[in-house]
Amino acid sequence: MKLNTLFATLLAVGVGGWTLSTLAEDTVDIGNVKVTGQSLGNGLMVQEESAKGRSTVTKEAMDEMAPTANAIDKLKYTPGINVSSTDASGVSGTSFTMRGMNSDQVGVSSDGIPINDSGDYAVYANLLGDPENLGEVFVTQGSSEIDGPHIGSSGGNIGLVTLRPTKDFGVFVKQSVGSNSLNKSFARINTGDLNGFKTFVSASHTEGEKWRGKGTVRADRVEWNTLFEDGNGNSTNAIFKYSTQENYNYNTLSKAQFQKSGRGLDYAEIPIYNSSGKLTQYYKINRNPFENASATLTQRFQLRDDLALTIAPYYFWSNGGSFSGQSATGLSSTSDKAGNYDLSGLAYDTYYRPSWTESWRPGVNTKLKWDFNETHSIDVGYWYERARQRQTQPFISITENGTPEDIWGDYNSGNQLKDNNGATVQGRHQYTVTPAQKVWVQDMWTVTPDLTLTGGIAYQYVERDGNNLGSLYSAPEKRDARYHEFLPNFSARYQINEQNQAFYNVTRNMRTPPNYVLYNAGDSISLAPELSWNQELGWRFSQDDMLLSATLFHISYKDRQLSTTNADGDYEMLNVGSVVNKGLELEWSGLLPYNFNYYTSYTYTSAEQQDDVTTRNKELPTSGKQLANVPKNMLNASLGYDNKRYYGNVAAKYVGSYYGDLTNDQEISGRTTFDINAGVRLPVDKKILKSAAIRVSMLNVFDKEYLSSARTVVLNAAPVNGVSAATPYYNVGEERTAMVSFEASF
């Protein structure tokens, strides 16, 4: 574990008193959840009350899935979302699309803390924490929450809610082992109620070998949650989380590579040298070290019977990077194209050059809730964050055995290449400050006991201040941009009768352009934010042994942002016009005789581009084409058994075909995969041993070979109108994988 001064300081503060956590009701609006009796579909579906499309995966369901899967993996059967991970470890790469939106267009938060990257809104598996400590994971598939702390969400939100500490002392331990030497050790201690304070602290270690190619994955985590409640509606909840990892990357494959060499192709397993005798390719240079820490302190004050104030300051820090290129980076005395370094006398060599990012994100979310009278409840809130991000590309020497001298690219560390003046040579050197704020007001009007109307408006203002400090390829330059919009929302929920409920909502969302626009070539700085209107019309049916929901959705957004290269090979951001996503989501779950249960979900998504794209002064025929990486059809179905001692389920997942390019020239076939989960809850005396279980999971039972999702989307995969073809690259679906876990509570 690579500890640093920041981690040591945060841990000391946490031990001294507060740590990080939030109350479920004080995270971004999680809605109301009713669970009566046995959860349906093994907890994959619960009765929802929000006036919007929403799905919740309960702790019961998460416990019965693959033991090392992360929070996003746990959503793999949820309607509207298509999840793909590079392996089953839970700490390697994870990507998803939701209703035609990429993961970097969807807001993701953990206990109210935004965990999308503040620059490009990417979501990384190492930021998701230990799933053993989650009480639920919820998804609002189309409409971002009015109080959501996001600047990059065109639609939808995923929320992770941490378990509360228990009132009784207890110890929980879990050991998981699986294919490819995968193993995870997890332990959590609850202190119980100590003068009103309840705390848990946990630690975990995960490691394993890559399932294709050579290399390992490894991660260590520490989490702490303290809760104080005075019994009068006042509470303080603090959570701290730290994670560090040192992974080897998986290579992406083109369709041609996959068809020729199969799914096992990866980075070179033996060193490859160029004609100068310098290393160019070797899996040991394709590394991904990363560490992050987060803390939040959520305080709820019941000022009067009808007035409550919530204040939730937070802090997020991350430091890490990755090198996933196909060859080491060459450097010599003639490599300085921008004149920022003195490289005279530097002999040609190749280097490990990770793309490195360090982020600091302090912020605060506040909300005042006023129950004005019996029919009106008014919420007023304010969110502020000042994110700072430093992005570099240092050059680190490669040893004779092909390993970098140091895989960590910490800023200006001593093992990085310096020029003749002592300056660290950088392939990029950028520092971005992003102050963001949002003020909002919302009124929930209970018109009748059966009809509730909610209306609100938010004003969001985002600044991007970029300082290009100069690199091998660019001269020093400062740029800035400002973005601001009013974002209204309206929803209606009508309880037709005890079993039937209807809802409608419309929400406007904004996605601020990524920080790349401050540094890319051309007129990227003038790129407008993505603006979307999200509409949903839905119906829910519920009874004791069955839940059913159906949602129609329509998302229209303009000024879609896409990163590409110009004729000179420089990166630039393009506005590729308007897109309309529309479709249907169905979800059905229930109980059957003899302790059997079922769950199924279906999603149809049409993600149609409305405009042709102009690139390099030439027009590409994209109008009317499906967005890349968006399957039109997805179907999930599971049949389970649970008699409170033994459980088991078989789950099938169908994902339809999708494209790797905007012109729809390269199609990837659909696939159907099967998973099996089973377990036994062991009889215990309840005195010392409170509970114990053995759980078994097998993923991709029939060992289906497939490309799971597009990692690199291109404009056109075949020559069109004089524009040369580009090559999309894809993530590869994992082979059949088995795991078993042993757990016990004391």
C-alpha positions in Angstrom: 0.0 0.0 0.0 1.4 3.4 -1.0 0.5 5.7 1.9 1.3 9.4 1.8 1.1 12.4 4.1 -2.5 13.2 3.1 -3.7 9.7 4.0 -1.9 9.6 7.3 -3.4 13.0 8.2 -6.9 12.0 7.3 -6.6 8.7 9.1 -5.3 10.5 12.2 -8.3 12.9 12.1 -10.6 10.0 11.6 -9.2 8.1 14.6 -9.4 11.2 16.6 -13.1 11.7 16.1 -14.9 12.0 12.7 -14.7 10.0 9.6 -16.8 10.1 6.5 -20.3 8.9 5.8 -23.7 10.3 5.0 -27.3 9.5 6.0 -29.2 7.8 3.2 -32.0 10.4 3.3 -29.4 13.2 3.0 -27.7 12.0 -0.1 -29.0 13.1 -3.4 -32.7 12.3 -3.5 -32.9 8.6 -3.2 -36.7 8.5 -3.1 -38.8 6.3 -0.9 -38.4 2.5 -0.9 -40.9 0.1 0.6 -39.7 -3.4 1.4 -42.4 -5.6 3.0 -41.7 -9.2 3.7 -39.3 -11.0 1.4 -37.7 -8.8 -1.2 -38.9 -9.8 -4.7 -36.4 -11.3 -7.2 -33.9 -11.8 -4.5 -33.8 -8.0 -3.8 -33.3 -7.0 -7.5 -36.5 -5.0 -7.4 -38.3 -3.1 -4.6 -41.5 -1.0 -4.6 -40.5 2.5 -5.7 -42.3 5.7 -4.9 -40.3 8.3 -6.9 -42.1 10.2 -9.7 -39.4 9.1 -12.1 -37.9 5.9 -13.5 -35.8 4.4 -10.7 -34.4 1.0 -9.8 -32.8 -0.2 -6.6 -30.5 -3.1 -5.9 -30.7 -4.1 -2.3 -28.0 -5.5 0.0 -29.7 -8.9 -0.2 -29.3 -9.0 -4.0 -25.7 -7.7 -3.8 -24.7 -10.4 -1.3 -26.0 -13.1 -3.6 -24.0 -11.9 -6.6 -20.3 -12.5 -7.4 -18.5 -11.6 -4.1 -15.8 -9.3 -5.6 -18.1 -7.4 -8.0 -18.1 -3.7 -7.5 -21.1 -1.4 -7.1 -21.5 -0.8 -10.8 -21.2 -4.5 -11.5 -24.1 -5.1 -9.2 -26.3 -3.2 -11.6 -25.8 -5.6 -14.5 -29.4 -6.8 -14.5 -31.0 -3.4 -14.0 -33.1 -2.1 -16.9 -31.7 0.7 -19.0 -28.0 0.0 -18.1 -25.4 -2.1 -19.9 -22.4 -2.9 -17.7 -19.1 -4.4 -18.9 -16.0 -5.0 -16.8 -12.6 -6.2 -17.8 -12.6 -8.9 -15.1 -14.4 -10.1 -12.0 -12.0 -8.7 -9.5 -14.1 -5.5 -9.0 -10.9 -3.4 -9.0 -10.1 -3.3 -12.7 -11.9 -1.5 -15.5 -15.6 -0.9 -15.5 -17.7 0.8 -18.1 -21.4 1.2 -18.8 -24.0 3.0 -20.9 -27.5 4.0 -19.7 -30.4 4.9 -22.0 -27.8 5.6 -24.7 -25.7 7.8 -22.5 -22.0 7.0 -21.9 -20.8 6.5 -18.3 -19.2 10.0 -18.6 -22.6 11.5 -19.2 -24.1 10.0 -16.0 -23.6 11.4 -12.5 -22.2 8.9 -10.0 -22.1 9.7 -6.3 -21.2 7.9 -3.1 -23.0 9.2 -0.1 -23.5 12.5 -1.8 -19.8 12.9 -2.9 -19.4 13.2 -6.7 -17.0 10.5 -7.9 -16.9 11.2 -11.6 -13.6 12.7 -12.7 -13.8 16.5 -12.4 -12.1 16.9 -15.8 -13.6 14.4 -18.2 -16.3 12.7 -15.9 -14.9 9.2 -16.2 -15.8 6.7 -13.6 -13.2 4.4 -12.2 -13.7 1.1 -10.3 -11.3 2.0 -7.5 -13.5 4.9 -6.5 -16.5 2.7 -5.7 -15.4 1.3 -2.3 -16.0 -2.1 -0.8 -19.5 -3.5 -1.8 -19.7 -5.3 1.5 -20.2 -1.8 3.1 -23.1 -0.8 0.8 -26.7 -0.8 1.9 -28.0 -0.3 -1.6 -27.2 1.0 -5.1 -29.9 3.0 -6.9 -30.3 4.3 -10.4 -32.5 7.1 -11.7 -32.1 6.2 -15.4 -33.1 9.4 -17.0 -33.4 12.4 -14.7 -30.6 13.9 -12.7 -31.5 14.9 -9.2 -32.0 18.7 -8.7 -29.6 18.6 -5.7 -27.1 16.3 -7.5 -23.5 17.5 -7.1 -22.7 17.0 -10.8 -21.5 19.2 -13.7 -21.2 16.4 -16.2 -24.6 14.7 -16.2 -26.7 14.9 -19.4 -29.0 12.4 -17.9 -29.4 10.0 -15.0 -27.7 9.3 -11.7 -26.3 6.4 -9.9 -26.1 6.6 -6.1 -24.1 4.4 -3.6 -25.4 4.4 -0.1 -23.2 3.2 2.7 -24.5 0.9 5.5 -25.2 2.5 8.8 -23.2 1.3 11.8 -25.1 -1.1 14.0 -26.3 -0.5 17.6 -24.7 -3.7 18.8 -21.0 -4.7 18.8 -20.1 -7.1 16.1 -17.4 -8.5 13.8 -18.0 -9.5 10.2 -15.3 -11.4 8.2 -15.4 -12.7 4.6 -12.9 -14.6 2.5 -13.4 -15.0 -1.2 -11.4 -17.1 -3.7 -11.8 -17.7 -7.3 -10.4 -18.4 -10.8 -7.1 -16.9 -11.8 -5.8 -16.9 -8.2 -8.4 -14.2 -7.3 -8.8 -13.7 -3.6 -10.3 -11.0 -1.3 -10.1 -10.7 2.4 -12.6 -8.4 4.1 -13.2 -7.6 7.8 -15.5 -5.1 9.5 -15.8 -4.2 13.2 -18.9 -2.4 14.6 -18.3 -0.8 18.0 -22.0 -0.7 18.9 -23.7 2.2 20.6 -21.2 4.1 22.8 -22.9 7.1 24.4 -24.9 7.7 21.2 -22.0 7.1 18.8 -22.1 4.1 16.5 -19.0 3.3 14.4 -17.7 0.7 12.0 -14.3 0.4 10.5 -13.3 -2.1 7.8 -10.3 -3.2 5.8 -9.9 -5.3 2.7 -7.2 -6.7 0.4 -7.9 -8.0 -3.1 -5.5 -9.5 -5.5 -5.4 -11.9 -8.5 -3.9 -12.6 -11.8 -5.2 -11.2 -15.1 -7.4 -13.7 -16.9 -5.7 -12.9 -20.2 -2.1 -11.9 -20.8 0.3 -11.5 -17.9 0.1 -9.3 -14.9 -1.8 -8.9 -11.7 -4.5 -6.7 -10.0 -4.2 -5.7 -6.4 -6.1 -3.3 -4.2 -6.2 -2.3 -0.5 -9.1 -0.4 1.2 -9.9 1.1 4.5 -13.3 2.5 5.4 -14.8 4.2 8.5 -18.3 5.3 9.3 -19.4 7.1 12.5 -23.1 8.0 13.2 -24.5 10.1 16.1 -28.2 10.6 16.7 -29.7 12.5 19.6 -33.2 11.1 19.3 -34.7 14.5 18.5 -34.1 14.5 14.7 -30.5 15.8 15.0 -27.7 13.7 13.7 -24.1 13.7 12.5 -22.7 11.2 10.2 -19.1 11.0 9.1 -17.5 8.6 6.6 -13.9 8.2 5.5 -12.7 5.9 2.6 -9.2 5.2 1.3 -8.2 2.9 -1.6 -4.9 2.2 -3.3 -4.3 -0.1 -6.2 -1.4 -1.3 -8.4 -2.9 -3.0 -11.5 -1.6 -4.2 -14.8 -3.8 -3.0 -17.7 -5.8 -5.1 -20.1 -5.3 -4.3 -23.8 -8.3 -3.5 -26.0 -8.8 -5.3 -29.3 -10.0 -4.3 -32.7 -12.7 -6.5 -34.3 -10.1 -7.8 -36.8 -7.7 -8.7 -34.0 -10.5 -10.5 -32.1 -11.5 -12.5 -35.2 -7.9 -13.4 -36.0 -6.3 -14.1 -32.6 -9.3 -14.6 -30.3 -10.0 -13.1 -26.9 -6.6 -14.1 -25.3 -4.6 -11.5 -27.2 -3.1 -8.9 -24.8 0.1 -6.9 -24.3 3.4 -8.5 -25.3 4.4 -11.2 -22.8 8.1 -11.1 -23.8 10.1 -7.9 -24.3 10.1 -6.5 -27.9 13.0 -4.2 -28.9 13.3 -1.8 -31.9 16.3 -1.6 -34.2 18.1 0.6 -31.8 17.9 -2.1 -29.1 15.4 -0.1 -27.0 12.3 -1.7 -25.5 9.1 -0.8 -27.2 6.5 -3.4 -26.1 6.1 -5.3 -22.8 3.3 -5.9 -20.5 5.3 -4.7 -17.5 5.1 -1.1 -18.7 1.2 -1.2 -19.0 0.5 -0.2 -15.5 -2.3 1.5 -13.6 -1.4 2.6 -10.0 -3.9 4.8 -8.2 -4.9 5.9 -4.8 -7.8 8.0 -3.5 -9.3 9.2 -0.2 -12.7 10.9 0.5 -14.4 12.3 3.6 -17.8 13.8 4.3 -19.5 15.1 7.4 -23.3 15.2 7.1 -25.1 17.1 9.8 -28.9 17.2 10.1 -30.5 19.8 12.4 -34.2 19.6 13.2 -34.8 23.3 13.8 -38.5 23.0 14.3 -41.1 20.4 13.8 -41.6 21.7 10.2 -38.0 22.9 9.5 -34.9 20.8 8.9 -31.4 21.9 7.8 -28.8 19.6 6.3 -25.2 20.6 5.8 -22.8 18.2 4.2 -19.2 19.3 3.6 -16.9 16.8 1.8 -13.4 16.4 0.5 -12.1 14.1 -2.3 -8.5 13.5 -3.3 -7.1 11.2 -5.9 -3.6 10.6 -7.3 -2.7 8.1 -10.0 -2.4 7.3 -13.7 -2.1 4.7 -16.4 -0.1 3.7 -19.4 -2.1 1.7 -21.8 -0.3 2.6 -25.0 1.0 -0.1 -27.5 4.6 1.0 -27.2 7.0 2.8 -24.9 7.6 6.5 -25.7 10.8 7.4 -27.5 12.7 10.6 -26.6 15.9 12.2 -27.8 17.6 15.6 -28.1 15.2 16.6 -30.9 12.0 15.7 -29.2 11.2 19.1 -27.8 8.7 20.5 -30.4 7.6 23.5 -28.3 11.0 24.8 -27.1 10.2 24.5 -23.4 13.2 22.2 -22.5 16.9 22.0 -23.1 17.4 18.4 -24.2 20.8 18.9 -25.9 23.0 15.9 -25.6 20.1 13.5 -24.6 20.7 10.1 -26.2 17.7 8.3 -27.8 15.9 6.0 -25.4 12.4 4.8 -24.7 10.5 5.5 -21.5 7.5 4.6 -19.4 5.2 7.7 -19.7 2.0 7.4 -17.7 -0.8 9.9 -18.0 -0.9 11.2 -14.4 -3.7 13.1 -12.7 -3.9 14.5 -9.1 -7.2 16.0 -8.0 -8.4 17.9 -5.0 -12.1 18.5 -4.5 -13.5 20.3 -1.5 -17.2 21.0 -1.6 -20.4 21.4 0.5 -24.0 20.6 -0.1 -26.8 22.3 1.9 -30.5 21.8 2.0 -33.3 23.5 4.0 -36.5 21.6 4.1 -39.7 23.5 5.2 -43.0 21.7 5.5 -44.9 24.9 4.8 -48.3 23.3 5.5 -50.1 20.0 5.1 -49.9 20.2 1.3 -46.7 22.0 0.5 -43.1 21.0 1.3 -40.4 23.4 0.1 -36.7 22.5 -0.3 -34.1 25.2 -0.9 -30.4 24.2 -1.4 -27.0 25.3 -2.4 -24.0 23.3 -3.7 -20.4 24.6 -4.1 -17.3 22.8 -5.1 -13.8 24.0 -6.1 -12.1 21.2 -7.9 -8.4 21.4 -8.8 -6.7 19.0 -11.1 -3.0 18.7 -12.2 -2.4 16.5 -15.3 1.1 15.5 -16.3 3.0 12.9 -18.4 6.5 12.3 -16.9 9.2 10.2 -18.5 10.5 7.4 -16.3 13.4 5.1 -17.3 12.8 1.4 -18.0 15.2 -1.0 -16.3 17.0 -3.9 -18.1 14.3 -6.4 -17.1 11.6 -4.2 -18.8 10.1 -2.8 -15.6 9.8 1.0 -15.0 12.1 2.3 -12.3 8.9 3.5 -10.6 5.3 2.9 -11.7 4.1 5.9 -9.7 4.4 9.2 -11.5 4.0 11.6 -8.6 4.6 15.2 -9.6 8.3 16.1 -10.0 9.5 13.0 -8.1 13.2 12.4 -8.3 13.2 9.4 -10.7 11.7 11.3 -13.6 13.7 12.6 -16.6 15.0 16.2 -16.1 16.4 18.5 -18.8 19.7 20.3 -18.6 18.1 23.0 -16.5 16.7 20.6 -13.9 13.1 20.9 -15.2 11.0 17.7 -15.2 10.2 16.9 -18.9 6.5 16.5 -19.4 4.4 15.2 -22.3 1.5 17.3 -20.9 1.5 19.8 -18.1 -1.9 21.2 -17.2 -3.5 22.7 -14.1 -7.3 23.2 -14.1 -9.4 24.9 -11.5 -13.2 24.3 -11.7 -15.3 26.2 -9.3 -18.9 25.1 -9.6 -22.1 26.1 -7.8 -25.7 25.5 -7.9 -28.7 27.0 -6.1 -32.1 25.4 -6.3 -35.6 25.5 -5.0 -38.3 22.8 -5.2 -41.9 22.5 -4.0 -43.7 19.3 -3.5 -47.5 19.8 -3.5 -49.8 17.1 -2.2 -52.9 18.1 -4.2 -54.8 15.1 -2.8 -53.8 12.0 -0.9 -53.4 10.3 -4.3 -51.9 13.1 -6.4 -48.5 14.7 -5.8 -47.0 17.4 -8.0 -43.3 18.5 -7.7 -41.8 21.5 -9.5 -38.4 23.0 -9.1 -35.7 25.1 -10.8 -31.9 25.1 -10.4 -29.3 27.6 -11.6 -25.9 26.1 -12.2 -22.7 28.1 -12.8 -19.4 26.5 -13.7 -16.0 28.0 -14.4 -13.1 26.3 -16.1 -9.7 28.0 -15.6 -6.9 26.2 -17.4 -3.2 26.8 -17.2 -1.1 25.0 -19.8 2.3 25.1 -18.1 4.1 24.0 -21.3 5.2 20.5 -22.4 7.1 18.9 -25.2 4.3 19.6 -27.6 2.6 22.9 -26.4 3.7 26.3 -25.3 2.5 27.8 -22.0 -1.0 29.4 -22.3 -3.9 30.2 -20.1 -7.5 29.8 -21.1 -10.9 30.0 -19.3 -14.5 29.4 -20.0 -17.8 30.0 -18.2 -21.0 28.0 -18.4 -24.4 28.7 -16.8 -28.0 27.5 -17.3 -31.3 27.4 -15.6 -32.4 23.8 -15.1 -36.2 23.3 -14.4 -38.0 20.1 -13.5 -41.5 19.0 -13.0 -43.0 15.6 -12.0 -46.4 14.2 -11.2 -47.3 11.0 -9.4 -50.8 9.6 -9.2 -51.9 6.7 -7.0 -54.7 5.2 -9.1 -55.6 2.7 -6.5 -53.8 0.6 -3.9 -52.0 -1.4 -6.6 -51.5 0.9 -9.5 -49.4 4.1 -9.7 -48.6 6.4 -12.7 -46.0 9.1 -13.0 -44.6 11.6 -15.4 -41.6 13.9 -15.2 -39.6 16.3 -17.4 -36.1 17.5 -16.4 -33.5 19.7 -18.1 -29.9 18.7 -17.6 -26.5 20.2 -18.5 -23.2 18.7 -19.1 -20.3 21.1 -18.9 -17.6 20.5 -21.6 -14.6 18.5 -20.2 -11.5 20.3 -19.3 -9.9 19.1 -22.6 -11.5 22.1 -24.3 -9.0 24.4 -22.5 -6.0 22.6 -24.0 -7.1 20.9 -27.3 -6.4 22.3 -30.8 -8.7 24.5 -32.8 -11.7 26.2 -31.5 -12.5 23.6 -28.8 -12.8 26.4 -26.2 -16.0 27.6 -27.9 -17.8 24.2 -27.5 -21.3 24.7 -26.0 -22.4 22.5 -23.1 -24.7 19.5 -23.8 -28.2 20.4 -22.9 -30.9 17.7 -22.6 -34.6 17.5 -21.9 -35.5 14.2 -20.3 -39.1 13.0 -20.2 -40.6 9.8 -18.7 -44.0 8.4 -18.5 -44.4 5.4 -16.3 -46.7 2.9 -14.6 -46.1 0.7 -11.6 -48.2 -2.3 -10.3 -47.6 -3.8 -6.9 -49.0 -6.5 -4.7 -47.5 -8.7 -2.0 -46.1 -11.3 -4.4 -45.4 -9.3 -7.5 -44.0 -5.9 -8.7 -44.2 -4.7 -12.3 -43.1 -1.4 -13.9 -43.1 0.1 -17.4 -41.4 3.3 -18.4 -41.4 5.2 -21.7 -38.5 7.6 -22.0 -37.6 10.4 -24.5 -34.2 12.2 -24.1 -33.5 15.0 -26.6 -30.1 16.7 -26.3 -28.1 19.0 -28.5 -24.4 20.0 -28.8 -23.2 16.4 -28.2 -19.5 16.5 -27.4 -16.9 14.1 -29.0 -13.2 14.0 -28.7 -11.3 13.3 -32.0 -8.2 14.4 -33.9 -7.8 17.0 -36.7 -5.9 16.7 -39.9 -2.6 17.4 -38.1 -3.2 14.6 -35.6 -4.0 17.1 -32.7 -6.8 16.4 -30.3 -9.9 18.6 -30.6 -13.4 18.5 -29.3 -16.2 18.4 -31.9 -19.9 19.4 -31.6 -21.6 16.5 -33.4 -25.1 18.0 -33.2 -28.3 16.7 -31.7 -29.4 13.2 -30.6 -32.7 11.8 -29.6 -32.8 8.8 -27.3 -36.1 7.1 -26.8 -37.3 3.7 -25.7 -39.0 1.5 -23.2 -38.0 -0.2 -20.0 -39.9 -3.1 -18.4 -39.2 -4.7 -15.0 -41.1 -7.6 -13.4 -40.4 -9.5 -10.3 -42.3 -11.8 -8.0 -42.6 -14.9 -5.8 -43.7 -18.3 -6.9 -44.9 -21.4 -4.9 -42.4 -23.6 -3.1 -39.9 -20.7 -2.4 -39.1 -19.9 -6.0 -38.8 -16.3 -7.3 -38.3 -14.6 -10.6 -37.0 -11.4 -12.0 -36.8 -10.0 -15.6 -36.1 -6.7 -17.2 -36.2 -5.5 -20.8 -34.9 -2.4 -22.4 -35.4 -1.0 -25.9 -33.2 2.0 -26.8 -33.2 4.0 -30.0 -30.4 6.5 -29.9 -30.6 8.4 -33.2 -28.2 11.0 -34.3 -30.1 14.0 -35.9 -27.2 15.6 -37.8 -24.4 14.7 -40.2 -20.9 15.3 -38.7 -18.4 17.6 -40.5 -14.8 16.7 -39.9 -11.7 17.9 -41.8 -14.1 19.9 -43.9 -15.9 16.8 -45.1 -19.3 15.6 -44.2 -20.0 12.1 -42.8 -23.5 10.5 -43.1 -24.4 10.1 -39.4 -27.9 11.5 -39.5 -30.4 8.8 -38.7 -27.7 6.4 -37.4 -27.7 4.7 -34.0 -25.2 6.1 -31.5 -22.1 4.0 -31.2 -21.8 1.5 -28.3 -25.6 1.5 -27.7 -27.4 -1.8 -28.1 -31.0 -1.4 -29.1 -32.2 -4.5 -27.2 -31.3 -5.9 -23.8 -33.1 -8.6 -21.8 -32.3 -10.0 -18.4 -34.1 -13.0 -16.7 -33.5 -14.9 -13.6 -35.2 -17.8 -11.8 -34.3 -18.3 -8.1 -35.0 -20.4 -5.1 -34.7 -19.3 -1.4 -36.0 -21.1 1.6 -34.0 -19.0 4.1 -31.4 -21.8 4.5 -30.5 -22.5 0.9 -30.7 -20.2 -2.1 -29.8 -20.4 -5.8 -30.5 -18.6 -9.0 -29.8 -18.8 -12.7 -29.6 -15.5 -14.6 -29.4 -14.9 -18.3 -28.4 -11.7 -20.0 -28.9 -10.8 -23.6 -27.2 -7.7 -25.1 -28.1 -6.9 -28.7 -25.6 -5.8 -31.4 -24.0 -2.4 -31.3 -21.7 -0.3 -33.4 -18.2 1.0 -32.9 -18.5 4.1 -35.1 -20.9 6.9 -35.6 -21.5 6.0 -39.3 -22.6 2.5 -38.3 -20.0 0.8 -40.6 -18.7 -1.7 -38.0 -21.3 -3.8 -36.1 -20.5 -6.1 -33.2 -22.7 -9.1 -32.7 -25.0 -9.5 -29.7 -24.5 -12.2 -27.1 -26.3 -14.1 -24.4 -24.4 -15.1 -21.2 -25.5 -17.1 -18.1 -24.5 -16.7 -14.5 -25.2 -19.1 -11.6 -25.3 -18.2 -7.9 -25.9 -20.4 -4.9 -25.4 -20.5 -1.2 -26.2 -22.0 2.2 -26.8 -20.1 5.4 -25.3 -22.2 8.1 -27.0 -23.0 11.3 -25.4 -21.1 14.2 -26.0 -20.8 18.0 -26.6 -17.0 17.8 -24.6 -16.5 21.0 -21.0 -16.2 19.7 -21.5 -16.9 16.0 -24.5 -14.7 14.9 -24.5 -15.9 11.2 -22.4 -17.8 8.7 -22.8 -18.5 5.0 -21.0 -20.2 2.1 -21.7 -18.7 -1.3 -20.7 -19.8 -4.8 -20.9 -17.9 -8.1 -20.0 -18.8 -11.7 -20.0 -16.1 -14.4 -20.3 -16.7 -18.1 -21.2 -20.4 -17.5 -21.0 -21.4 -21.1 -17.7 -19.5 -21.7 -19.1 -17.2 -24.4 -16.4 -15.3 -26.3 -17.5 -11.8 -27.1 -16.5 -8.1 -27.3 -18.4 -6.5 -24.4 -18.3 -2.8 -25.3 -16.6 -0.1 -27.4 -13.6 1.4 -25.5 -12.6 3.8 -28.4 -15.4 5.0 -30.6 -14.5 6.5 -34.0 -16.4 8.6 -36.5 -16.2 6.1 -39.4 -14.8 2.6 -39.5 -14.9 2.5 -43.3 -13.8 5.2 -45.8 -16.6 7.7 -46.4 -16.6 10.8 -48.7 -12.8 10.9 -48.8 -12.4 10.5 -45.0 -10.0 7.7 -44.2 -11.3 4.8 -42.0 -10.4 4.8 -38.3 -10.3 1.7 -36.1 -12.6 1.2 -33.0 -11.2 -0.8 -30.1 -13.2 -2.9 -27.7 -13.2 -4.3 -24.2 -13.2 -8.1 -24.1 -15.8 -10.2 -22.2 -14.2 -12.3 -19.5 -14.0 -16.1 -19.8 -15.9 -18.5 -17.5 -15.0 -17.5 -13.9 -15.9 -19.2 -10.6 -15.8 -17.9 -7.1 -16.6 -19.1 -3.6 -16.8 -17.1 -0.4 -17.0 -17.9 3.3 -18.5 -15.3 5.7 -19.3 -15.1 9.4 -20.6 -12.6 11.9 -19.7 -12.6 15.5 
